[in-house]
Amino acid sequence: MWQVIIIVALGAVTFGDNIRLAYRRFNSPRRMAVQHRAQKTLAGLLYALSVSKSVDLPYLGASIFRVNRSRITRRQTLERVLRFRINDHPQPTDVKWTKGKGVIGEAWDTKRSAYKYRRSIAKAWAGKQVDEKQFASMPKDTKGRFTREEFVAIVEKYGEVRAVPILGDDGAVLGVLSVDVAMDAPQGKYLDDKQVDTAISAACALVRGDVGRL
């Protein structure tokens, strides 16, 4: 009897693996087409911002985050599903994005565009050994609901960040589209105006139908 059970179980696992492999092979071209379409949108957005704001394109980056719900805890987080940057600097930061955390979490939580000028925070804290006591005493607006480790990891990376929620037809947040300016860009406020907000919102509308398939 046990031999029969083992054979059936192994057969079920093998069949399941074959089904998943076949699905990936069938779905891969579709997913690549979706990613390519979204990448073109992000590239076009950054190029337009580069020209209109007179900032070199390599300083700009854009990311799309998708709302995910844990099957076990049912807790929602944002997962980065696409990133576009001409060069590899700065590297993406491993942050567990929750509602209200940083500019990206704020856009998710409020369902509105959010903006942060981070150079003053970097000037105060970059390169310093921030201990738990110092971090606990920081103003909430400075900490941005990050953990101490997350705060230290990002404090020197981005001079500005703007994030806009990607909304579904029913008004629910499907994800967030963020644009950032690297800290080593010439000083200035490149993302702090209505035109930038409008441009990012237009890009959100273009990728809205693809967020769930990225």
N, C-alpha and C positions, 0 to 999 in steps of 0.2 A: 504493500500500500504506500509506504514511504517513497519507494522508487517512482511510483506513478505520480505522486504529489510533486516530487522534485522535478521530474521531466516536464510536467504541466507548467510548473512555476518558471522553469528556465525557458520554456517555449513562449510563455507570456511576456517575459522580460525581453527576449530576442525580438518578438513581434513588435513590442512597444518601441524598442530602439530603432527598428527598421522603419516604423511609421514616422518617428520623429526625424530620422535622417532624410526620408523622402520629403517630408514637409519642409525641412530646411532647404533642401535642394530646389524645391518648387517655389518656395517663398523668397529665396535669396535675390533673384533678379528684381522682384517687386520691391523688396526692401532697399536694394541699392538704388533703384529709381527714385524712391521716396527720399533717401538720404541726399542724393545728387540734387534733387529739386530744392530741398531745404538749404543745402550748402550754397547753392546759387543765390538764394534769397539773402542769406547772411553775408555773402561776399558783396552783393550789390548794395546792401545796407551800409556796410563798413566803408565801401568805396565812396558812396554818396556823403557820408559823414566826414570822411577824410578830405574831400574836395570842399565841402561847404564850410568846414571848421578849420581848414588849413592846418591839419595835423597829419603827419606821415602815417600811412596805412599800417606799417608794422607795429605801431604803438597801440592799435585798436584790436579788440577781441570781442567775440560774441558767442553766447551759449544758449542752448535751448534745454530747459528742464521740464520733465514730465511728472505729474502727480501720480505717485504709486501708493497703493494700500497693501500693507502686510496681510497675507492670508491668515497668519496665526494671531497677531495682536490687533489687526485691523487699524493699526496706526498709519497715518499718512505721512509721507516724506516726499521731497523733490529729488528726482534722479536726473543727473545730466545725461542727455541722450545724444547731444551733438555740440561740437565746439569748432569754431573757425577762427584761425589766427594765421597770419602770414608766416611768422616765425614761432619758435617754441618757447619764447620768453614773454611773460612769466609762465611757468608750468601751472597746470590746474591744481587747485587746492582740494584736499580731501576733507570736505565739510559735510556733516549730516544735516541737510537743510530741512528745517521745520518751520512752521508758521511763525512769523515775526523775527526770525533769525537773519540778521543782516538786511541789506537792501532787497535781496531776492526773496527772502522769507516775508519781508514787509509787504512787497507787491502781492504775494500770494494771500497774505492775511487780510489786507485791506481791499483787494481787487482793484487797486489803483496804481498808477505809475509811482515809483519811488526812486529817490536820488540821494547819493551821499558823496560829499567831497572829503576824501580821506587823507589829504596831504598834511593837514594839521595834526591828525592822530599819529601819522608816521613820524612827523617831526618830534613829537613828544615821546614816542615809545620805540621807534625802530632801533635795533641793535642793542637793546637793553635786556637784561635778564629779569623778566617780569615774574615775580614770585606770586604765590596764591594771595598773600595779604595785599600786595599792590593791586592785583587784578580785582580783588573783592571791593577795594575802595574806589575803583574807577566809576565815573558816571555811567548810567545805563546806556545812554546814547553813544558813548565811546565803546563800550563792550559789545553793543549790538546783539546781545544774547548768545554770543559765541562762547565756547569753552575757552579756557586760558590757552590751551594748546592750539586751538583754531585761530585765536586772536594773534598769537605770536607768528603763526604760519603765514597769515595774510597781511600783516601790518605794513610790510615793505613792498607789497606787490602792486597794488592798484591805487592810482591817484584819484580816480573817479569811477563810480559805478551807477548806471541807471538800469532799472528793471521794470518791465511792463508785463502784466498778467495776460495770458492767452485764454480768452473766455470762449466757452461753447455757446450754442444758440440759446441754452437755458440759463445763461449767466454763470454757470459753474466754472471754476478755474481748472483748465486742462493742463496748464503748465505756465512757465514764465520764460520770457526772452530777456536776456541781460546783455548789456554792452559795457565794456570797461576800457579804461585808458591806463596803460602801464605807468608805474611810478616814475620811470626814467624819461617819460615824455616831457617836452618843455612845459614849464608851469603855465597853467591857465585853466579855465573852466569851460571845457569843450562840450559837455553833455547837459549843462544846466540851462536849458531853454525849451520853449514850447515846440520849436521846429524839430528838435531831436526827438522829443516825446511823440510827435506826430509821425515821424519817419519810422520809429520802432513799432508804434502801434500798427502802421500799415504792414510792416513785416510780420507782425503777429497774425494779422488777418490772412496773409498768404500761407503761413505754415499751420494754421489752425486745424485744417483737415488731415494733416500728416502727423501731428504730434503723437497720436496713439500708435502709429506704425513705425516710429523711429527706433 
